[in-house]
Amino acid sequence: MEKYSQIGVWLDYGHAIVIGYAKGNAEILETILSPVERIKREEGEGNDSTKFTSNTEHASNNEHKKHNIAQNEINEYLKTLEQKLQPYKELLLFGPGKAKEQLRNKLQQSKSFDGKWFAVHTCDKMTQNQLLAYVRDFYKKIEVG
């Protein structure tokens, strides 16, 4: 894994795919699954205002609790990615949504990423071959430019 100094990371809140690039070749190194769950329902739970009972006198709003759980899961996911990406010097972060910006912001705040180079691009979901080609083409343009 350490033979690469340039990598691309396609990510969303579901998973991240780490792609290494060296000497014109791109290779998928790892897929990192996220602990973030999209829809959380506990058994017996109705909508967000009624938990375990339809009696409105005992209704509780657990939306705040669910939000905190989701934020903790996102932070855990970003921390895992930060640890996995430490050995690399150049990082291309790409994918749909906001996960890539959140990761970039977290990495820029970390002292262990001082002096490292980041690029952030927005793109849709891709096949494995498209991911490899995207990273390969991106770093080839940088080498030529």
C-alpha positions as CSV (number, residue, x, y, z in Angstrom):
1,M,0.0,0.0,0.0
2,E,2.8,2.4,0.7
3,K,4.2,2.1,-2.8
4,Y,1.7,4.8,-3.8
5,S,2.1,8.5,-2.8
6,Q,-0.8,9.6,-5.0
7,I,-4.3,8.3,-4.4
8,G,-7.9,8.9,-5.3
9,V,-10.7,8.4,-2.9
10,W,-14.3,8.0,-4.2
11,L,-16.6,8.5,-1.2
12,D,-20.1,9.0,0.0
13,Y,-21.6,8.4,3.4
14,G,-22.0,4.7,2.5
15,H,-18.5,3.7,1.7
16,A,-15.1,4.9,0.3
17,I,-13.0,3.3,-2.4
18,V,-9.2,4.0,-2.1
19,I,-7.4,3.9,-5.5
20,G,-3.6,4.1,-5.7
21,Y,-1.8,5.7,-8.6
22,A,1.8,5.2,-9.7
23,K,3.7,5.3,-13.0
24,G,0.6,5.5,-15.1
25,N,-1.3,2.7,-13.4
26,A,-4.2,2.9,-11.0
27,E,-5.3,0.1,-8.6
28,I,-8.1,-0.3,-6.1
29,L,-6.4,-0.7,-2.8
30,E,-9.3,-0.9,-0.3
31,T,-13.0,-0.4,0.2
32,I,-13.9,1.1,3.5
33,L,-17.5,0.7,4.7
34,S,-19.2,3.4,6.7
35,P,-21.0,2.8,10.0
36,V,-23.6,5.5,9.0
37,E,-27.1,4.1,8.8
38,R,-29.6,6.0,6.7
39,I,-32.9,5.0,8.4
40,K,-33.0,4.1,12.0
41,R,-36.0,2.5,13.5
42,E,-36.2,0.7,16.7
43,E,-38.6,-2.2,16.9
44,G,-42.0,-0.9,18.1
45,E,-41.2,2.7,17.1
46,G,-43.7,4.7,15.1
47,N,-42.9,8.1,13.7
48,D,-40.4,10.5,15.3
49,S,-43.0,12.0,17.7
50,T,-44.3,8.7,19.1
51,K,-41.9,6.1,20.5
52,F,-43.2,2.7,21.5
53,T,-46.7,4.0,22.0
54,S,-49.5,5.8,20.2
55,N,-50.6,7.6,23.4
56,T,-49.8,11.3,22.7
57,E,-49.4,12.0,26.4
58,H,-46.3,9.8,26.4
59,A,-44.9,11.0,23.0
60,S,-41.2,11.8,22.9
61,N,-39.3,13.6,20.2
62,N,-36.2,11.6,19.5
63,E,-35.2,13.4,16.3
64,H,-32.4,15.2,18.3
65,K,-31.1,11.8,19.6
66,K,-31.1,10.4,16.1
67,H,-29.2,13.4,14.7
68,N,-26.5,13.0,17.4
69,I,-26.1,9.3,16.6
70,A,-25.8,10.1,12.9
71,Q,-23.2,12.8,13.5
72,N,-21.2,10.5,15.7
73,E,-21.2,7.8,13.0
74,I,-20.1,10.3,10.4
75,N,-17.3,11.5,12.6
76,E,-16.2,7.9,13.3
77,Y,-16.2,7.2,9.5
78,L,-14.1,10.4,8.7
79,K,-11.7,9.5,11.5
80,T,-11.2,6.0,10.1
81,L,-10.6,7.5,6.6
82,E,-8.1,10.0,8.1
83,Q,-6.1,7.2,9.7
84,K,-6.1,5.2,6.4
85,L,-5.0,8.2,4.3
86,Q,-2.1,9.4,6.5
87,P,0.8,7.7,4.5
88,Y,-0.2,9.4,1.2
89,K,1.1,12.8,0.0
90,E,-1.4,13.7,-2.8
91,L,-5.1,13.1,-2.4
92,L,-7.9,13.4,-4.9
93,L,-11.2,13.3,-3.1
94,F,-14.2,12.7,-5.4
95,G,-17.8,11.5,-5.4
96,P,-21.4,12.8,-5.0
97,G,-22.7,14.8,-2.0
98,K,-20.8,16.5,0.8
99,A,-18.8,13.7,2.4
100,K,-15.7,14.6,0.3
101,E,-15.8,18.3,1.6
102,Q,-16.2,17.1,5.2
103,L,-13.3,14.8,4.8
104,R,-11.1,17.5,3.2
105,N,-12.0,19.9,6.0
106,K,-11.1,17.3,8.7
107,L,-7.8,16.5,7.0
108,Q,-6.8,20.2,6.6
109,Q,-7.4,20.6,10.4
110,S,-5.1,17.7,11.2
111,K,-1.4,18.5,11.7
112,S,-0.4,15.2,10.2
113,F,-1.7,16.4,6.8
114,D,0.2,19.7,6.8
115,G,2.0,20.2,3.5
116,K,-0.1,17.5,1.7
117,W,-1.9,18.3,-1.5
118,F,-5.7,17.9,-1.9
119,A,-8.1,18.1,-4.8
120,V,-11.9,17.8,-4.5
121,H,-14.1,16.9,-7.5
122,T,-17.8,16.2,-7.7
123,C,-18.9,13.2,-9.7
124,D,-21.6,10.6,-9.8
125,K,-21.4,6.9,-8.9
126,M,-19.0,5.0,-11.2
127,T,-18.1,1.4,-12.0
128,Q,-14.7,0.1,-10.9
129,N,-13.2,0.6,-14.4
130,Q,-14.5,4.2,-14.5
131,L,-13.0,4.9,-11.0
132,L,-9.6,3.6,-12.1
133,A,-9.8,5.6,-15.4
134,Y,-10.8,8.8,-13.5
135,V,-7.9,8.6,-11.1
136,R,-5.4,7.6,-13.9
137,D,-6.6,10.5,-16.2
138,F,-6.5,13.0,-13.3
139,Y,-2.9,12.3,-12.3
140,K,-1.7,12.0,-15.9
141,K,-3.0,15.6,-16.6
142,I,-1.1,16.8,-13.5
143,E,2.1,15.1,-14.7
144,V,1.9,16.6,-18.1
145,G,0.7,20.1,-16.9
